[in-house]
Amino acid sequence: MIKRIISSILLITVAMFSCVTAFAADINLSDIDSSHWAYAAVAELVSKKTVNGYPDGTFRPNGIVTYAEFEKMITGEWKDNPAPINREAALDMLWSYSGKPENYSAPGIITKQMSNAKAAAWGYATGLMQGNDGINLRPDDTLTRAEASTLIVRSTKSVSGDFSFAANASDDVLNLIWDTYDIFDSEYVPTETVTADELWNATKKLGNIKNSDIKVTDATVEDAATLLLYAALFQSGKSTTVSSIEGVTDKYGTIAKIYAAYGYENGVMLPAEASKPATKRDIALILIQADDLIGRNGIKLNKNFAEYPANYKDYAFLEEGVPMAAYATPFDNGAKPVDYYDFVDNFKYVFETFVGEMEKKCGYGVVDFTLIPSLVSENIKSEAILRVKCTLNGANAYDIFGAGYENAGSEFYMDIHTGEPVMNVFIPTDIAKVGKFVCNQ
């Protein structure tokens, strides 16, 4: 137990961190001891009288910290701001208090999670804030008092270790990326290398490249990054501008050189030495960065991997910006959308035309449906179900769709039933109908 001797006890006028609570001799903090993961950090701050406990002898380590409390802890000054502080704001405050260091780097997939890229790079590269999987920093999450104490103590110490993205990204997540992209005909084994033929076949599959004069004879980390960035941008049709292509390999032609330079200039970092044979882990690290920058078919993966529902394998992928509940909610026809995705992707215009016709049927100009290709399911014996995003323009969901839509709001996800299997390039709306409300945006 923590024991501290002080001269007097002051009245508590604000929450824990804002107060100047004193400890009488032999007061124990009843809810935190040496078995708690944050004990060492809390003990250090208590010994410095940076934080204190409550008169009832508790520390309340799971209490949520406010802006005012956190700033008081690191500066000693009290500013009245009772709003809970999130991880991004806490890191930014610590970065400023630490002299705004700038000589740190992290890939764009990390730095773009926060408005202050320099603070994000500093926090990541020093191991101060890396999230649970080494990828998602959870910048919007609040901090508990135990977490805040640990963060502050760690920010004042030099900690040895490899805190690079390449070293700390979760293999579970990288395995998921490998399987989701499905461009290699082999399972994810982190330490296995790939051949030049495997790399080129994967490049063609990713970029939907039919004809090319490119010859691939090596499968180094640089080869993998150049070719996969080239394929991702080639497939996306995204226009690119770069300030320089200096230093990028010219083995694969000017276009590939420009596309790779675009990736590097926008935060993609090589996961290992350029000339090293690329392992599957190296390639997965490149793929997840390319996805964050470019996406696949114009769609980026949802990076909140820890929140993926148990049935995530029923889908080709989980799209960024789509609520998890839209994927967690079962389809009424019992079919798995993953089995139908390639068809939907190849004939997207058919489904988009159908969605447009359903807008007219439900109220053109009032109802706006957005097709989500990964959220289309078909039972070939019955019908297809499209789970779409619905945006209403000045209308009430219940008035249009009826029971079940009372609390839908103006943006939500809902099912549309085709009423029959999709058999050709035109989906009629004669017997199509709206289905259940799924979730809000």
N, C-alpha and C positions, 0 to 999 in steps of 0.2 A: 504493500500500500504506500501511497505517497504521503509523506509527513513533512510539513513545513511550519516553522515557528515565525510568527510575526507579532508586531507590537499591539495591534488593535484591529477591531472588526468595524468596517464602515457599512453604512446602510446601502442596500441594493436599490438603485433607482432605475436601472435599465437592465437589459438581458445580460447574460453571463459575460461576454467578452467586452462589453462596454463598461461594465462596472469595475470598481476598484475594490473587489472583495478581499478581505484579509483572512488569513488562516490562523485560528487559535492553535495552540500547541496540541500535537497529536491528533489533529482532525484527519480522518481517513476519507478518501473518496470511495464511497461504497460501490460504485458501479464501474470502476475501472481499476485493474491491478496488473501485475506483471504478465499475466496470461493474455492480455488484450494486445492486438497487433499494433495499436498506436501508442502503447504505454510509454515507450522510450521518448517519443516526440512530445507527448503531453507532459511527462516528468521534466523534460528539459525546459519547456516553456513555463511551467509552474515554478521551477527553481529560479527562473529569471524574472518571475512575477509578470510575465507577458500575458498569461491567462491565469484564471483562478476558478475555483469551484463555487458551488452554491452553499449558503449557510446550512442546508440540510445534509451536507457532506457528499453530495453527488457532483459528478462532472457532466453528465448527460451527453455522452460522446456521439449519440445519434441525432442530437438536435441540429436543425438547419441554421447555417451561419448567414447573417445579413451583411450587406455592404459595409455598414457602419462598424459592425463587430470585426470584420476581417481587416479593414483599414486600421482600426484601433490596435489590432494585434501586430501589424507590421510597422506602423509609424508612431504609435503611441498617441495619435490624435483622434478625437471623436468628432465625426461628422454625421449628423442625423439623417440616415438613409436606412429605413427599416426593411427595404426590399431584400429578398434572399439573393445572395450573390451566386452566379453560376461559375463553372470552371474556367470559361474563357475570360471573364472579367477578373477572376482571381489571378490567373496566370499573367494577364496584362499588367495588373497592379504590381505583382512581384517582379516582373521584368523591368518596369519603370523604377521600382525601389532598388533594384540591383544594378542600376546605371545604364539601362537600355543596351545591353550587349548586342552586337551585330555580327560577330564573327562565327556564326553558327549556320548550318544549312540542313535542310530536310527536303524531301521531294514534295512536289506540288500537291499530291494527294493528302499530305499532312498540313502544309502551310495554308492551303485554301479553306481549311475548316474554320479558320478564325480570321477576323478582319485585320488583325495585326499579324502579318506573316512572320515578322522578325521575332515576335514573342513566341509564336507557335514553334518556330525553328529552334529557338533557345530552349524552350520547355522540353521539346522532344529529344534534341541532341544531347541534353544533359541528363536525360532519364527522369526528369521531373514530372512530366505528364505524357504518357504514352497510351493511355486507355488499357482496356483489358486484353485486347488482341493485337496491340502494336499498330493499329490502323485507325480505328475510330476513337478520337480523343474525347468524345461526348461533351462538346463545349457548352451545351445548354443545360447540362445536369447541375443541380445544386450541390453544395458541399456540406457534409456533416462537420461537427466540431472536431471529431477525431481526424477526419480527412484534412481539414484546414490546418490543424496543428502539424500534421505530418508534412504537408506541402510546404509550410513556412520553414520548418526545420531543415528539410531537404534542400530548400533553395539557398541556404546559407553554407552548405557543405559541398566540398568537391568529392564527387563519387566516381570511382574508377569503374570501367566496364565499357562494353561495346553497346552503345545505344542507337546504332544506325537502324534505319528502316529495314535494310537487308537482314540484319541479325534478329530483329524483334517482331516482325510481322508474323502472325500466327500461321502455323502450317495447316491448321484446320481450315482457316479462311482461304489459304492458297490452294488447298485441295478442292475447296468449293469453286474457286475461280477456274481451276483446271477443268473440272467436270462440267461447269456451266458453259464455258467456251467450246469445249469438246472439239478441238481442232487437231488433237493428236490421237493416234490410234493406240494409246497405251495408258495405263493407270498412273496416277501421280505418286511417284517415289522421289522425295526431295533431292536425294543425292545422285540419282541417275542422270546421266548426260543423254543428249539426243544427237542423232546423226544429221548431216547436212541434208540428206533426202527427207528426213522427218520434218526438219525445220522448213524446208521449201514447200512440202505438201501442206503443212499447217498454215503457212503464209498464203498459199493459194486458196485454201478453204476459208480463212478469215477474211480475205479481201475479195472473195468471189472472183478470182483472177482466172480467166480462161486461156488467154494467150499471152505469152511473155518470153522475151529473149534472155531473161535473167538466168544466170548460172550460179548455183550455190554449191560451193565445194567445202565450206567451213561452217561450223556451228559454234562460234565463240559467243561470248556475252554481247559483244558489239554487233556481230552478225544478227543475233536474235533480236536485239533492240531495233536495229535499222529496219529489218524486214517486217517485224510485227507492227511497228509504227507506220511503215509504208502501207501495209495491208489495211490497217484500221482506218487510215485517212483515205486511202483509195476507195474503200468500200463506202465510206460515209459521204463522199462527194463534197466534203467540207473544204472551202477555200482557205488557203494558208498564205501567210506572209512571214518571212524570216529576216532578221537583220544580217545574218551571216551563215554560211555553210562551211566555214573554215573549221577544220578539225574533224569533220564527219567523213567516214569512209566513202570512197567513190566506187566501191566494188560493184554496186548495184544500180548505177546510173544516176542521172541528175535528179529525177523526180524522187527517187527513194532518199537521196541525200537531202533534199529540201524537206521532205516529210519528217525524216529523222531529226533534222535541225529544229523543226517546229516543235517536236516533242521535247527536246532538250531545253529549248528556250522557254517552254511553258511548264517546266518543273519535273519532267521525267528524268530520273537518275539511274545510271547503270548500277545494278545490285552487286557487281563484283568487278574485278579487273577486266578491262575490255578484251584482252587476248585469251582469257581463261575459257576453257570449254564450258558451254552453258549447261547447267543442271536444270532439272525440271523446276526446282525452286526458283532459280534465276529467272526462268521464263515466266513462271506464275507471277513473280514480282513485277516483271515488265508488263504483263497482261493487265494486272490490276491498276497499274498506273495509266496505261493506255485507255482502259475503260473509264477511269475517272476523268481523263482529258477529252476523249473522243466518243467513247461508247461503242456499241455494236448495233448496226442498223439504226443509228441515231438514238439509241436507248442506252442509258447508263444503269448499272446495277445499284440496287439499294445497298448502301455500305453499313447499315446497322445490323451486322451479321448476328450479333448476340440476341437480337429480337426476332429473328426468323421463326415463323411458326413451325410446329412439328411436321406439318405436311408440305414443307417447302419443296421437296423433291417431286411433288405433283406438278410443278411448273418448270418451264424451260429456264426461267430466271425470275427474280423479283425486281421490279422496276423502281428506280429512284423516283421519289415523290408520290408513290402510291401507298396508302396506308397498309400496314400489315394485316389488318382485319379483312381487307379485300381479298387477301390470299388465304387467310385462315378459315374463312367461311366456306363450307362445302358447296359444291354445285348440285342442283337438284337432280341432274341426270346421272350422277355417279361416275362420270367419265373424268379422266385426268387431262387437263389442258396441255401438259407436256407432250402428249401423244398427238396433239393436233396443231402444235405451234408451227411446224415447218409449212404446213398447208396454208395456215393463216398468213404467215409471213410472205409466202410466194404469191398469194392472191389477195394481198392486203386491200387492193382497190375494190375488190368485190365486197368485202366486209365494210369498207368505208362508205361505199355507195349505199349499202343496206342501212347503215347507221344514219346517213343523210336522209334517206326516205322515211325512216322512223321519226326523225326530227319533225318532218312535215306532218306526219300522222299525229304526233303528240302536240304539235303547236310550233310551227316554224317561226323563228325569231324570238320565241319564248323559251324553248328547250334547246339546249346545245349538248349533244352527246359526243364524247371522245372515246374512240376505240383504243383499247389496251390489248395489243396482240397476244400477250402472254396470259390474258384472262378470257380466253375463248375455249369452250369445251363442247365436244359433240359426241353424242351417242348415235352411231350410224343407224340404229334401229328406230330412233325417235326424232331428235332435233339437236340443233346447236343452241348454246346459251352464250350470249355475249355479256360479260360483266363490264359495264361502261361507266365512265365518269359523267355525271349529269350536272350541268350548270344552268340554273334558272335565271332568267332576266325579268325581274319584277313580278314573278309569279309565286304561287304557293304550291309546294309539292303535293300536299293532300288534295287540293282542288283538281290537280291534273291526274295523279296516279291513284288516289284513294287510300283505303285503309293500309296501315303499315308505314305510311309516309308522313305521319303527323309531326315528327320531330326531325325531318330530313334536312331542313335548312335550305340554303341556296346552292351548295355544292356537296355532292354525295355520290356514292357508288350504288348501282342498281343492276339487276339482270334484265336482259331482253331475250325472249324466246323466239326462235325462228318458226316454231310450230311444225317444222319438217326438216329432214336432213338437207344439207347443202349439197346439191347434185350438179350444179352448173355455175356459169359465171354471172348469174343474176339470182339474187335471193329475194323472192317476192315478200311483200309485207301484208298480203291479204289476210293470212291467218296468224301473222306474228303478233306478239303481245308483250306488254311489259310484265316483268316478274317482281321478285321481292326486293325490298330495300335491303342493302347490305351493310353499309356503314357511312358515316360522314367523312368528309375530307379532313 
